[in-house]
Amino acid sequence: MTRVNQLTPNPTPNSFSSMQIDHVCLNVPNYSETLQWYQEKLDATITQEWNVDVFPDLKLAYLDVYGFRIEIVGSTQSLAGMPTAQSFGEGLRTSGIGHFCFRVDNVDAVLAELNRRGVPTFVPLGSYPDAGVRLCFIQDNNGNLIEFVTPL
């Protein structure tokens, strides 16, 4: 793996200079089960739930996972299962958000706790000195990939 040099930030403020990540959105076929999974497995808290009048079949929620906000959007109508990656390579070759990542102090301890909570490992722990990280991946109850990383 080749490390890419980071660009020096533009010292001149512009209209984008206050930009920050606000949340990631997951569209899911099982709204209630997904809220429960994130609460039980990642200690998420529901900070807001709402409906949108023009989409009466949808339910929406914001989850807080230790300061990271995830928006869950699910339909009250029966939906066929969404396709999920069967391997990490397949997950990297799909369109949309391939995964999201949590930086943690000790990725080994986090994966051990996730396994204790019944979450299987999707990509085993590994150290990648060229990238400067130790990482692993799991999948949520819908097959979304979640990475946990500790800088080396």
N, C-alpha and C positions, 0 to 999 in steps of 0.2 A: 504494500500500500504506500502510495506517495503522499507525503504531507503537503498540503497546499498552504502557501503563505497567506496570512490574513492581510487584507488591505488596510491601510491607514485610514481611519475615519476622516471624512471631510470636515475640516475645522470651521467652515462657514455654515452656520445654521441655515436650514431651509425648511420647507413645509413638511418634510419627512423626519426631521431631527427628533421629534417627540414620539416617533413610532415605537411601539412595543407589542409583543404578542399578548393578546387578550385571552383567547381560548382556542381550543380545537373542537370541532364538531364531529360527532359520530352519529350517523344515521343507522338505526338498529331495527330489527324486526320484532324485538321483544323488550319494550320499554321498561316495564316493571322489573323483569328479571335482570336487566342490565343495571338499573339503579341499585338493586340488591347486591349484585356481584361486586360493583365498585365500592359499595359501603363495606361489605364483608371482607373483601380481599385487599383493598388498598386504603381502607379507613376513610373513604370519601364521605363528605357531608353534603346533603342537598341544601343549596343556598336559595334556590328559587325554582318554582314550577309554574308553567303557564300554558295557555292555548292561544292559537291565532285564529281569529274569527273566519278568515277566508280559507283556512285549512282545518275544518272541524274534526277531521279524523286524526290529527296530529297532537301529540303531547310533547312538551319540551321541558327540559330541566337543566340547570347549571349545577355541576358538582364541583366541590373544592377538594383537591387532593394535595394537602400541604402547600397551598398557595398556587397550585396549577389548576386552572379552570377548564373543565370539560363540559361541553354542551351535548346533551343526549336528545336526539329527536327520534321519536318512534310513533308508529301508526297504531290506532286502535283497531284497524282492519287486519284481518289475517293476511300475512305476507309469506310468500315462499322464502326459504332461507337464502340469505345473501351469500354469494360465493366467498369462500375463505381460502387462504393460501395453505397448501399442504406441505410446503417446504419454505425455508428462508429464501432461496433463490426465486421461487415463484412469487413470494411476497414482494421482492425487490422489482419484479417485472410487471406489477399492476399499476394502473393509473390512480391518481388521487393521492391521499396521504398514505405513504407506505407504512409508517409507524410513528409513534411519538416516544420521547425519551425522558426519563427522570434521572438526574444526576444525584447520586447518593454517596454518603461517606464510605460505606462498606458494602459493595455489591454482593460479596459472598454471604454476608449476614442477611441481606434483604432477600436473596434467592432462597436461602434456607427457611426464612419465615414464610415466604410465599408457598414453598413446597409444603410446609407444615399446615398451611391453610388450605391445602388441596389443589393448588395451582401447579400444573406440571410445567417443567422447563421446556421451552420450544427450541432455543439455541443455547447450548451449554455455556457455562462460564469459560471465558478465554481472555488472555491478555494480548494486546495488540500494540507493541512498543512503537511501531511506526506511526500509529494514530495517537499514542499516548494515553490509552485507556484499557481498562478491564471491564468486560461487559457480559450481559446475558440478555435473552429475550424470553418473554412469555406471550401467551395469547389470552385475550379476555374471553368472556362467554360467547362472543360472536365471531371470534377468530381474528380480531384486530391485534396487530403486533405492538407490543410495548417493550421498549428497551430500558434497561437499568445500566448505568455506567458510573465507574469511579475513575477519575484521572489517576494515571500512574505517577 
